[in-house]
Amino acid sequence: MSYLVLARKWRPSGFDDLVGQEPITRILKNAISQGKIAHAYIFSGPRGVGKTSSARIFAKALNCKEGPTPAPCGVCGSCTAITDGSSVDVIEIDGASNNSVDDIRDLRERVKYAPSGGKYKVYIIDEVHMLSGSAFNALLKTLEEPPSHVIFVLATTEMKKIPATVLSRCQHMPFRRISSSEIRARLKHIAGTEGIDIAPPALGLVARAADGSMRDSLTILDQLSSFTSEITEESVKSLLGIADFGLLAKVSTALIAGNRLEILQSINLLTEQGIDIRAFTKELIQFFRDLLVARVVRSPEDALDMSADELAAVREIIAGTSEDQLTLMLSEIMKAETDVRGSSSPRLALEMALMKASFLSAMKPIKDVIEHLNRQQKEYGGPGPDTRAGISKEPAKAPAKDELESTVGSHSTPAAGPQPEMIPEPQAVPVPDAGSGPEAAFEKEARSDASPEEASAGGTDILAFWERTLMRIESPLAAKIQQAKAEVRGGELFLVLNGGHAVFEDSINKNLRDIENILEEEAGSRIKIRVTVDSAKKGVRKKDLKEKVKEEPLIKEALELFDGRIVDVTQMEKSENIKNGGDHV
């Protein structure tokens, strides 16, 4: 007898043998036992997950000598004929080669005849999406109202190509990819029965390479058993061209750190080992996905199929990165996979893509850069970017006496030109005049009209009380309030919303009395809170800002050069101290 490959030898013979399709097997078994058998079904899903096998098992269950039964015997004449493919009542049709109107016309004539031995005539049309549009239309009437003894089972790997008119006449059974753990358990059982010596790590590699297809995993196992009598992890990598975990970790670490020399050396090593560049790119995408999952979830060992040593290596890699960086890098590598797949020089395409992605290691969000600049400006003195009147500001600190002495003493000879006047150690630093103008006059008037209780609580104290108040407010409302900028004007607390957050004004005003009560408990006195919208920003949307930024020549050139996109735009406050002028966005 000729050799029978494992994929055919271990084809499921009953519903209980199907792996990873429990919802569908439950529906079919219950439909048979309850007598609710539909006249047409569509089995859709990826390759090798059990669509045709389920159709044959379903036909056995309907025509079994003991049936219809959810557990066909498998030994009666009808069951054995269906297994051998010799049953005249179960007709399997290849939709790719029988896709014309004439073929469907012939099928319509044959469905009129009663079954010869079983109870039902079952038509299994494989790859039904290959039928032409005219053939689908010719099948519609028969598919909707077939004879009582006829059941159609349509199998397809491309559900989107099935017309809605056909789908509405059938019960849809979506088959899913089989998990790696289920494939590994099935392969372990088959290998033990067949006497195949395969190491557990090698089983995991085969299950991962199968990509959810049980048939593919059995084909790979069959090929490995011919390759070597003792299947190890190294033999699987050698045969399938799978990259080692250490190499994936090495490339990922170099990419995150921006080590471009290490990236080039690793890709050169890939070429020397004969590893398929296209397959390596897919594995690198999966590896970065695992890194992102490990960074996001609290217990990566529950979400990732990795050993303890591999998880330890993953934790070490993600320790020096962030979710934003991993997300951007994963996006770039996914774009690279398309370029590598269609390139005549996959190595060059991968090198250029990884070099480009490595520059993300030195990039920071523009929001963090702006915050850093603001902190530096406050630390080294000088007004911040927001210099509008009405906001309390600390006076500039006079230099200490020791600093002045050390500065003057560092020069042996006085410099030419006018000498700065020595500043004695100050006893008290007077608060500089707020200036003149209507805004300064308004602030002075507000201070003069403030009540004794309000005057006792300075601007800094009120802001401190406000910070403690925010901690006591429930999170949905607190999140909206935090979008407003707190300012102290004349003993009153102003919450200033910009144009983009003006939608929160009504919600805050509705709860304003409760907020004032909490602030009163913290401050010990009544402080009025007012909610306003910054008219300078009112109506400015981020969408409009993005469009404005895109028109800037420098930004446009950068986007074209790096094939980039604008993720976020932050509008900076205009400062009177900016000498070069211009719009600062």
C-alpha positions as MATLAB code, in Angstrom:
seq = 'MSYLVLARKWRPSGFDDLVGQEPITRILKNAISQGKIAHAYIFSGPRGVGKTSSARIFAKALNCKEGPTPAPCGVCGSCTAITDGSSVDVIEIDGASNNSVDDIRDLRERVKYAPSGGKYKVYIIDEVHMLSGSAFNALLKTLEEPPSHVIFVLATTEMKKIPATVLSRCQHMPFRRISSSEIRARLKHIAGTEGIDIAPPALGLVARAADGSMRDSLTILDQLSSFTSEITEESVKSLLGIADFGLLAKVSTALIAGNRLEILQSINLLTEQGIDIRAFTKELIQFFRDLLVARVVRSPEDALDMSADELAAVREIIAGTSEDQLTLMLSEIMKAETDVRGSSSPRLALEMALMKASFLSAMKPIKDVIEHLNRQQKEYGGPGPDTRAGISKEPAKAPAKDELESTVGSHSTPAAGPQPEMIPEPQAVPVPDAGSGPEAAFEKEARSDASPEEASAGGTDILAFWERTLMRIESPLAAKIQQAKAEVRGGELFLVLNGGHAVFEDSINKNLRDIENILEEEAGSRIKIRVTVDSAKKGVRKKDLKEKVKEEPLIKEALELFDGRIVDVTQMEKSENIKNGGDHV';
ca = [
       0.000    0.000    0.000;
       1.284    3.476   -0.871;
       2.296    5.851    1.919;
      -0.508    8.053    3.252;
       0.610   11.482    4.425;
      -0.208   12.510    7.976;
      -2.630   15.251    6.878;
      -4.841   12.619    5.201;
      -4.236    9.806    7.673;
      -5.235   11.946   10.640;
      -8.159   13.734    8.975;
     -10.974   14.037   11.580;
     -13.573   11.285   11.298;
     -16.059   12.701   13.825;
     -17.122   15.976   15.383;
     -15.120   15.188   18.528;
     -11.909   14.929   16.478;
     -12.183   18.510   15.216;
      -9.713   20.782   17.020;
     -10.368   24.434   17.793;
     -13.886   24.638   16.281;
     -16.039   23.865   19.334;
     -18.814   26.448   18.653;
     -19.414   25.113   15.141;
     -19.386   21.451   16.149;
     -21.859   22.241   18.927;
     -24.241   23.978   16.493;
     -24.124   21.125   13.981;
     -24.545   18.403   16.615;
     -27.496   20.185   18.230;
     -29.118   20.824   14.823;
     -28.940   17.084   14.021;
     -30.177   15.907   17.422;
     -33.059   18.449   17.449;
     -34.046   17.864   13.813;
     -33.318   21.487   12.827;
     -31.210   20.758    9.768;
     -30.963   23.714    7.370;
     -30.994   23.224    3.611;
     -27.776   25.231    2.967;
     -24.640   26.087    4.932;
     -21.572   28.222    4.237;
     -18.315   27.129    5.888;
     -15.801   29.995    5.704;
     -12.340   30.384    7.159;
      -8.591   30.140    6.460;
      -6.975   27.087    4.918;
      -6.466   23.870    6.829;
      -8.850   24.518    9.738;
     -11.411   21.762    8.974;
     -14.028   23.145    6.582;
     -14.144   20.234    4.121;
     -13.605   17.693    6.911;
     -16.591   19.143    8.796;
     -18.709   18.920    5.635;
     -17.843   15.231    5.245;
     -18.535   14.516    8.917;
     -21.851   16.332    8.587;
     -22.726   14.167    5.560;
     -21.815   11.030    7.536;
     -23.987   12.130   10.450;
     -26.968   12.626    8.096;
     -26.611    9.366    6.098;
     -25.284    7.032    8.784;
     -27.191    3.778    9.241;
     -27.931    4.882   12.811;
     -28.691    8.445   11.778;
     -29.262   11.181   11.507;
     -26.982   11.151   14.556;
     -24.425   13.613   15.938;
     -21.991   10.680   16.403;
     -21.743    8.643   13.150;
     -20.503    5.079   13.566;
     -17.874    5.253   10.836;
     -18.171    1.515   10.028;
     -21.442    1.225    8.147;
     -21.531    1.158    4.344;
     -22.583    4.778    4.027;
     -19.874    6.087    6.413;
     -17.069    4.093    4.790;
     -18.206    5.163    1.282;
     -18.140    8.824    2.308;
     -14.694    8.363    3.872;
     -13.375    6.718    0.699;
     -15.019    9.321   -1.526;
     -17.104    6.741   -3.391;
     -20.558    7.657   -2.096;
     -23.056    8.508   -4.826;
     -25.152   10.536   -2.389;
     -22.325   12.873   -1.329;
     -21.084   14.864   -4.302;
     -17.977   17.028   -3.898;
     -17.630   19.729   -6.562;
     -14.551   21.848   -7.208;
     -15.843   25.398   -7.611;
     -12.684   26.513   -9.404;
     -13.097   24.096  -12.342;
     -16.923   23.916  -12.379;
     -17.687   27.618  -12.275;
     -19.751   28.182  -15.396;
     -23.509   28.518  -15.888;
     -23.601   25.178  -17.729;
     -22.114   23.392  -14.703;
     -24.743   24.895  -12.410;
     -27.458   24.004  -14.935;
     -26.316   20.391  -14.832;
     -26.339   20.483  -11.014;
     -29.923   21.806  -11.024;
     -31.028   18.850  -13.147;
     -29.339   16.285  -10.891;
     -30.758   17.548   -7.595;
     -34.223   16.365   -8.668;
     -33.289   12.704   -8.251;
     -33.714   11.042   -4.859;
     -30.720    9.594   -2.973;
     -29.858    6.028   -3.858;
     -28.947    4.670   -0.445;
     -28.882    7.356    2.221;
     -31.489    9.770    3.486;
     -29.991   12.927    1.972;
     -28.043   14.015   -1.077;
     -25.275   16.344    0.139;
     -23.573   18.685   -2.349;
     -20.216   19.978   -1.073;
     -18.986   22.843   -3.293;
     -15.388   23.636   -2.377;
     -13.894   27.089   -3.121;
     -17.375   28.311   -4.006;
     -16.135   31.901   -4.337;
     -14.616   30.903   -7.692;
     -18.059   30.634   -9.295;
     -18.835   33.317  -11.822;
     -21.504   35.915  -11.193;
     -23.847   34.274  -13.702;
     -23.303   30.875  -12.064;
     -24.183   32.311   -8.635;
     -27.375   33.802  -10.066;
     -28.289   30.482  -11.703;
     -27.846   28.721   -8.346;
     -29.996   31.123   -6.332;
     -33.423   29.524   -6.904;
     -32.218   25.983   -6.253;
     -30.242   27.155   -3.214;
     -33.272   28.856   -1.685;
     -35.821   26.090   -2.288;
     -34.045   22.797   -2.945;
     -35.839   19.435   -2.758;
     -36.328   18.172    0.786;
     -33.692   15.467    0.329;
     -30.908   17.912   -0.800;
     -28.480   19.818    1.449;
     -25.839   22.225    0.187;
     -22.539   22.860    1.987;
     -20.509   25.696    0.437;
     -16.884   26.016    1.559;
     -14.735   29.087    0.914;
     -11.558   30.787    2.076;
     -12.649   34.221    0.788;
     -15.962   35.092    2.353;
     -15.948   38.651    0.985;
     -16.394   37.292   -2.560;
     -19.675   35.552   -1.744;
     -22.674   37.614   -3.000;
     -25.092   38.840   -0.346;
     -27.940   37.110   -2.203;
     -26.234   33.745   -1.635;
     -25.252   34.510    1.956;
     -28.821   35.402    2.912;
     -30.030   31.936    1.815;
     -27.489   29.995    3.920;
     -26.485   29.514    7.524;
     -22.975   30.912    7.949;
     -20.409   28.946    9.995;
     -17.199   31.006   10.420;
     -14.218   28.740   11.105;
     -11.362   30.358   13.017;
      -7.628   29.839   13.123;
      -6.504   27.172   15.570;
      -4.395   28.373   18.489;
      -0.749   27.333   18.760;
      -1.370   25.545   22.060;
      -4.112   23.383   20.518;
      -1.967   22.580   17.477;
       0.973   21.690   19.726;
      -1.163   19.348   21.840;
      -2.524   17.622   18.721;
       0.944   17.264   17.180;
       2.271   15.775   20.422;
      -0.481   13.133   20.353;
       0.120   12.305   16.673;
       3.918   12.203   17.085;
       3.592    9.853   20.030;
       1.244    7.535   18.125;
       3.396    7.536   14.971;
       6.637    7.076   16.915;
       8.137   10.393   15.787;
      10.892   11.672   18.091;
      10.442   15.444   18.358;
      11.569   17.777   21.138;
       8.961   20.000   22.868;
      10.630   23.270   21.712;
      10.539   21.957   18.148;
       6.811   21.265   18.508;
       6.301   24.899   19.502;
       8.193   26.115   16.426;
       6.140   23.876   14.126;
       2.887   25.084   15.701;
       3.949   28.703   15.281;
       5.050   28.178   11.677;
       1.664   26.605   10.834;
      -0.030   29.989   11.465;
      -3.283   28.485   12.756;
      -3.593   25.725   10.121;
      -3.710   22.136   11.376;
      -3.103   20.745    7.898;
       0.022   22.896    7.474;
       1.385   21.734   10.825;
       0.929   18.057    9.849;
       2.593   18.697    6.490;
       5.594   20.290    8.228;
       5.785   17.413   10.728;
       5.690   14.923    7.855;
       8.515   16.763    6.130;
      10.592   16.931    9.328;
      10.212   13.188    9.952;
      11.803   12.606    6.536;
      14.536   15.169    7.238;
      15.813   13.602   10.469;
      14.933   10.759   12.830;
      15.429   13.002   15.890;
      13.713   16.341   15.390;
      15.296   19.122   17.435;
      14.752   22.852   17.617;
      17.822   23.466   15.455;
      16.636   21.062   12.762;
      13.277   22.870   12.544;
      15.023   26.248   12.228;
      17.362   24.836    9.599;
      14.583   23.310    7.498;
      12.061   26.155    7.759;
      14.555   29.040    7.810;
      13.235   30.369   11.114;
      15.346   33.011   12.864;
      16.675   32.276   16.324;
      15.080   34.066   19.301;
      18.465   35.488   20.220;
      18.865   37.052   16.789;
      15.395   38.613   16.971;
      16.204   39.995   20.418;
      19.549   41.319   19.155;
      17.995   43.167   16.215;
      15.202   44.549   18.402;
      17.618   45.814   21.037;
      19.763   47.529   18.396;
      16.668   49.063   16.809;
      15.359   50.460   20.098;
      18.797   51.803   21.069;
      19.397   53.307   17.617;
      22.560   51.209   17.102;
      22.669   51.203   13.309;
      26.012   49.392   13.086;
      24.562   46.486   15.049;
      21.528   46.418   12.738;
      23.700   46.106    9.619;
      25.847   43.395   11.206;
      22.754   41.396   12.225;
      21.243   41.529    8.742;
      24.609   40.453    7.296;
      24.512   37.487    9.684;
      21.019   36.645    8.436;
      22.296   36.491    4.879;
      25.277   34.326    5.808;
      23.016   31.835    7.614;
      20.711   31.638    4.591;
      17.641   32.817    6.514;
      14.798   34.037    4.315;
      14.642   37.843    4.665;
      10.905   37.923    3.985;
      10.188   35.291    6.644;
      12.478   37.090    9.109;
      10.565   40.354    8.585;
       7.292   38.618    9.497;
       8.889   37.139   12.613;
      10.280   40.543   13.587;
       6.767   42.004   13.341;
       5.454   39.258   15.618;
       8.351   39.802   18.033;
       7.709   43.555   18.294;
       4.035   42.798   18.817;
       5.038   40.558   21.733;
       7.263   43.339   23.098;
       4.348   45.781   22.964;
       2.031   43.295   24.680;
       4.631   42.684   27.396;
       4.924   46.436   27.893;
       1.156   47.007   28.157;
      -0.139   44.036   30.163;
       0.720   43.404   33.790;
       1.238   39.640   33.446;
       2.901   38.971   30.066;
       3.457   35.328   30.956;
      -0.312   34.790   30.662;
      -0.603   36.559   27.290;
       2.566   35.343   25.546;
       3.612   31.827   24.600;
       7.220   32.101   25.804;
       9.562   30.295   28.149;
      10.818   31.834   31.383;
      14.202   32.703   29.844;
      12.549   34.331   26.825;
      10.236   36.378   29.068;
      13.238   37.537   31.092;
      14.954   38.669   27.871;
      11.788   40.483   26.743;
      11.508   42.326   30.071;
      15.117   43.438   29.730;
      14.487   44.771   26.226;
      11.355   46.759   27.109;
      12.911   48.267   30.231;
      14.531   51.022   28.183;
      11.611   51.925   25.944;
       8.003   53.114   26.037;
       4.674   52.097   24.548;
       4.765   55.054   22.135;
       8.172   54.126   20.786;
       7.277   50.450   20.380;
       4.027   51.358   18.605;
       5.777   53.653   16.128;
       8.518   51.117   15.461;
       6.002   48.323   14.951;
       4.136   50.514   12.483;
       7.357   51.166   10.540;
       8.283   47.464   10.449;
       4.806   46.553    9.194;
       5.296   49.035    6.341;
       8.707   47.478    5.717;
       7.148   44.020    5.345;
       5.226   45.221    2.288;
       8.371   46.739    0.770;
      10.454   43.621    1.472;
       7.830   41.281    0.028;
       7.658   43.131   -3.281;
      11.305   44.145   -3.589;
      13.821   42.550   -5.957;
      16.440   43.113   -3.235;
      14.808   42.148    0.082;
      18.015   42.644    2.076;
      18.441   46.241    0.951;
      14.759   46.999    1.560;
      14.966   45.607    5.101;
      18.206   47.450    5.879;
      16.798   50.784    4.753;
      13.533   50.247    6.628;
      15.274   49.333    9.897;
      17.742   52.211    9.550;
      14.814   54.569    9.112;
      12.982   53.102   12.112;
      16.119   53.360   14.274;
      15.922   57.171   14.171;
      12.763   56.918   16.283;
      14.975   56.055   19.258;
      16.147   59.683   19.498;
      12.759   61.280   18.905;
      10.548   62.612   21.660;
       6.932   63.814   21.555;
       6.715   67.561   20.872;
       4.609   67.942   24.007;
       7.485   66.614   26.146;
       9.911   68.975   24.411;
       7.686   71.983   25.128;
       7.287   70.967   28.778;
      11.041   70.546   29.077;
      11.631   74.034   27.645;
       9.126   75.518   30.072;
      10.862   73.829   33.015;
      14.243   75.092   31.849;
      12.896   78.623   31.456;
      11.443   78.611   34.964;
      14.605   77.116   36.450;
      16.985   79.654   34.935;
      14.711   82.681   35.368;
      12.805   84.855   32.978;
       9.107   84.885   32.153;
       7.557   81.750   30.780;
       5.789   81.510   27.462;
       2.557   82.776   29.037;
       3.025   86.492   29.924;
      -0.568   87.618   29.911;
      -1.592   90.120   32.580;
      -3.529   88.846   35.542;
      -1.337   85.783   36.185;
       0.703   86.058   39.348;
       4.462   85.839   38.746;
       7.347   85.557   41.167;
       9.860   88.407   41.142;
      13.260   87.714   39.698;
      15.650   86.577   42.424;
      18.671   88.768   43.076;
      21.999   86.939   42.791;
      23.509   85.873   46.077;
      26.512   87.726   47.504;
      28.755   84.670   47.274;
      27.896   84.243   43.606;
      28.732   87.887   42.900;
      32.059   87.663   44.753;
      33.044   84.466   42.981;
      32.095   85.951   39.599;
      33.999   89.193   40.138;
      36.980   87.444   41.688;
      37.405   85.179   38.713;
      38.690   88.099   36.607;
      42.100   89.494   37.492;
      41.632   92.673   35.478;
      38.487   94.687   35.039;
      36.931   94.535   31.616;
      36.860   97.600   29.464;
      33.694   99.652   29.294;
      31.191  100.612   31.936;
      31.361   98.459   35.071;
      28.200   97.027   36.625;
      27.212   98.465   39.937;
      27.844   96.120   42.873;
      24.651   94.939   44.463;
      24.763   94.693   48.247;
      23.155   91.794   50.028;
      19.454   92.572   49.833;
      17.434   92.821   53.015;
      14.135   92.570   51.204;
      13.352   92.277   47.542;
      10.477   94.598   46.586;
       7.828   93.241   44.258;
       8.240   95.010   40.901;
       5.453   97.130   39.595;
       3.052   95.190   37.445;
       3.296   97.963   34.861;
       0.725  100.297   33.474;
      -2.177   99.829   31.192;
      -5.785   98.725   31.553;
      -4.928   95.136   32.567;
      -2.551   96.263   35.339;
      -5.082   98.853   36.548;
      -7.746   96.126   36.641;
      -5.483   93.896   38.735;
      -4.670   96.711   41.204;
      -8.336   97.594   41.528;
      -9.204   93.963   42.144;
      -6.555   93.740   44.866;
      -7.806   96.895   46.558;
     -11.391   95.643   46.527;
     -10.555   92.213   47.885;
     -12.019   91.342   51.259;
      -9.719   90.785   54.260;
     -10.355   87.044   54.095;
      -9.474   86.956   50.359;
      -6.428   89.127   50.925;
      -5.163   86.775   53.601;
      -5.127   83.951   51.078;
      -2.473   84.891   48.524;
      -2.428   83.652   44.930;
       0.050   80.906   45.767;
      -2.042   79.705   48.721;
      -5.220   79.635   46.645;
      -3.516   77.552   43.965;
      -2.254   75.176   46.652;
      -5.776   74.863   48.076;
      -7.039   74.290   44.532;
      -4.596   71.403   43.990;
      -5.921   69.689   47.124;
      -9.479   70.378   45.985;
      -8.874   68.643   42.650;
      -7.763   65.507   44.482;
     -11.165   65.296   46.204;
     -13.250   65.646   43.037;
     -14.493   62.522   41.267;
     -12.419   61.521   38.242;
     -14.884   62.192   35.353;
     -15.415   65.789   36.442;
     -11.816   66.205   37.610;
     -10.545   65.178   34.175;
     -12.567   67.967   32.587;
     -11.490   70.553   35.159;
      -7.826   69.678   34.692;
      -8.095   70.816   31.067;
      -8.590   74.375   32.376;
      -5.763   76.641   33.468;
      -6.124   77.919   37.048;
      -5.424   81.637   37.523;
      -5.821   83.914   40.560;
      -7.221   87.379   39.899;
      -8.119   89.678   42.753;
      -8.667   86.854   45.234;
     -10.890   84.925   42.829;
     -10.010   81.681   41.070;
     -10.475   81.698   37.304;
     -10.621   78.426   35.349;
      -9.633   79.342   31.789;
     -10.561   76.880   29.036;
      -9.071   77.147   25.574;
     -11.163   76.788   22.423;
     -10.692   73.025   22.113;
     -11.883   72.379   25.685;
     -14.716   74.924   25.728;
     -17.193   72.021   25.535;
     -16.503   71.340   29.225;
     -17.720   74.788   30.329;
     -21.367   73.810   30.901;
     -20.448   70.616   32.752;
     -18.133   72.494   35.131;
     -20.660   75.294   35.730;
     -23.348   72.761   36.706;
     -21.118   71.472   39.504;
     -19.590   74.843   40.401;
     -21.372   75.219   43.781;
     -20.140   71.806   44.963;
     -16.615   72.620   43.801;
     -16.669   75.947   45.696;
     -17.834   74.137   48.855;
     -14.880   71.735   48.665;
     -12.479   74.634   48.054;
     -13.967   76.471   51.051;
     -13.293   73.448   53.259;
      -9.675   73.392   52.130;
      -9.039   77.158   52.293;
     -11.135   77.973   55.371;
     -12.823   80.858   53.561;
     -15.164   81.371   50.638;
     -13.340   81.779   47.316;
     -15.300   82.589   44.195;
     -14.648   80.402   41.142;
     -15.333   81.656   37.629;
     -15.200   79.578   34.453;
     -14.163   81.425   31.312;
     -13.140   80.584   27.771;
      -9.977   82.077   26.305;
     -11.276   84.213   23.462;
      -7.858   84.192   21.816;
      -8.142   80.446   21.283;
     -11.872   80.154   20.943;
     -12.869   78.359   17.790;
      -9.338   77.165   16.974;
      -9.456   73.447   16.227;
      -6.554   71.056   16.008;
      -7.700   70.071   12.542;
      -7.305   73.687   11.388;
      -3.935   73.937   13.114;
      -2.731   70.765   11.353;
      -3.759   72.174    7.988;
      -1.940   75.409    8.780;
       1.208   73.556    9.845;
       1.157   71.429    6.670;
       1.486   74.588    4.589;
       4.717   75.598    6.314;
       7.577   75.038    3.796;
       9.933   73.525    6.389;
       7.284   71.139    7.726;
       6.198   70.169    4.213;
       9.791   69.376    3.245;
      10.307   67.265    6.383;
       7.115   65.273    5.769;
       8.142   64.533    2.184;
      11.713   63.637    3.148;
      10.802   61.179    5.894;
       7.429   60.079    4.487;
       5.954   61.211    7.787;
       2.637   62.425    9.103;
       1.552   64.949   11.717;
       0.370   63.132   14.834;
      -0.416   66.046   17.123;
      -0.203   69.850   17.128;
       0.208   71.997   20.229;
      -0.386   75.739   20.029;
       2.103   77.720   22.110;
       1.255   80.948   23.838;
       2.636   84.102   22.214;
       5.205   85.849   24.370;
       5.932   89.554   24.307;
       9.621   88.751   24.899;
      10.035   86.887   21.600;
      12.221   89.168   19.531;
      12.064   87.528   16.138;
       8.276   87.587   15.955;
       6.256   85.204   13.840;
       3.585   82.678   14.616;
       4.733   79.984   17.016;
       2.839   76.735   16.688;
];
